[in-house]
Amino acid sequence: MASVSSESLAKALEALEPKLALATVELPKELFAVLQVLDTNSGLRRALTDPAREAADKAGLLASLLRGKVSADAEDTVKQLASTRWSSERDISDALETLAVTAVAAVAEQQANAAGLDKLQKDLFDFTEVVSGNHQLQAALDDAQAPAEAKANLALKLVPGACSAAQLLLRQAVTAPRGMKPVRLVERFMELVAKRQQRWIAHIVSSRALTDVQVQRLEASLNKLYGRELKINVSVDPTLVGGLVIKVGDDIVDASVASRVAELRRALAG
């Protein structure tokens, strides 16, 4: 995805996040439904990605199509996409898919915190493990002539006990693969879920081994700071010389001696 489209996707994800706290599975279902409309209507995609059209005009076009058919949150999310710039028609559809999968992950997260995301990731992984090693299953799920519901039922039978979030993503992957192999699309979904999972993991790099007490104190402080129980991963990197580097999701706190030395060198170099 080109830089212009990446920036637009980042803005859309930022706008979506506040809506996810109380989101239900209906939000991603609606976003996937709109994605289906975009994928089957090239004229609409061209209109929404036309750089010559005003953002308000494109947002208004979508509003006229969606109002009363989807929730306000779904409508606002899609209008956000329409109001920004895209490098290609495909990019806006790919971005909407990313938003829908992110919403699915957020729903799983609501249901059981980090454990919900772990379960979702495992269910998707189990599907890829079964299908990747079986050419007959791949052929059956790739068959464009097979009824969509039959393929969805087959996919769900391969992962008995899959959570509702995984069922939604598996159904989406095999009924609307968007030019991809279903198993490859599920792998893409797994990458997006993993990105959501990183919000629950604190990666701590220290210049020397930490004691159990130090790790416990760090864990308690980070849990309080982020308002959630984080998983703590600790590794040692002697090149830091001293101090810590802590990463939680997109947040990075670099309190190492190495970083301060580097900053000093940059300052001296002018």
Residue, then its C-alpha position, 0 to 999 in steps of 0.5 A: m500500500a502506497s504512503v498516501s493510502s497508508e496514511s489514510l488507513a492510519k487515520a481511519l484506524e484512529a477514528l475507529e478505535p473509540k467505537l470499538a469499546l462498545a462494539t458488537v459483532e454487528l459492526p464488522k459484519e456491516l463493514f464486511a457487507v459494505l466491502q462486498v458492495l465496493d468489490t462488486n461495484s467498480g464505478l463506486r470505487r472509482a468515484l470514492t478514490d477520484p482525487a478530483r472529487e471533494a471529500a464532502d462529495k464522496a462522503g455524501l455519496l456513501a451516506s446516501l447509499l448506506r443511511g438506514k441500512v447500517s449502523a451510525d458507527a459503520e456509516d461513519t467508519v466508511k465515510q472516513l475512508a471516503s473522505t481521504r485520499w487513496s493511491s488505487e481503487r484496491d487500496i480503499s477496499d483493502a483498508l475497509e477489510t483491515l478495519a473490519v478484521t480489527a473490529v472482529a479482534a476488538v470484539a474478541e478482546q472485549q469478551a475475554n481480554a487477551a485470552g479472547l485474542d489468543k483463542l481467536q488466533k489459535d482458531l485461525f491458526d488451526f484452520t491454516e494448519v489443516v488446510s495447508g497440508n490438504h490439497q483436496l480441502q484447498a481445492a474445495l475451498d477455492d472452487a468458485q463454482a461451489p455454493a458459498e454456504a457449503k464452503a462456509n460450513l466446510a470451513l467451520k467443520l475444520v475448526p470445531g469449537a471455534c469462537s464466534a469471532a473466528q467463525l466470522l473471519l473464516r466464513q468471510a475468507v472462504t465466501a469472499p476471498r477477494g482474489m486470494k486463496p482462502v488460507r492466505l487470506v486467513e493468514r492475513f487476518m492472523e497478522l491483523v489479530a497479532k497486531r491487536q495482541q501486541r497491545w497486551i504485551a510489554h516487551i522489556v529489554s534490559s542491559r542485564a538480567l532483572t530479578d523476579v522482584q524487579v520484574q514484578r514491580l515493573e509489571a505492577s507499574l505497567n498494569k496500572l499505567y495501561g489499566r490492564e493486565l499485560k503479559i511481560n516479556v523480558s530479554v537482555d541486551p548488553t549493548l544497551v549499557g544500562g537502563l531499559v527499553i519498554k515497548v507496549g503496542d506502538d508505545i516505546v519508552d527508551a530509558s537506556v544509556a545507549s539511546r542517551v549516548a546516541e542522542l549526545r553524539r547527534a547533538l555534537a555532530g550538529 
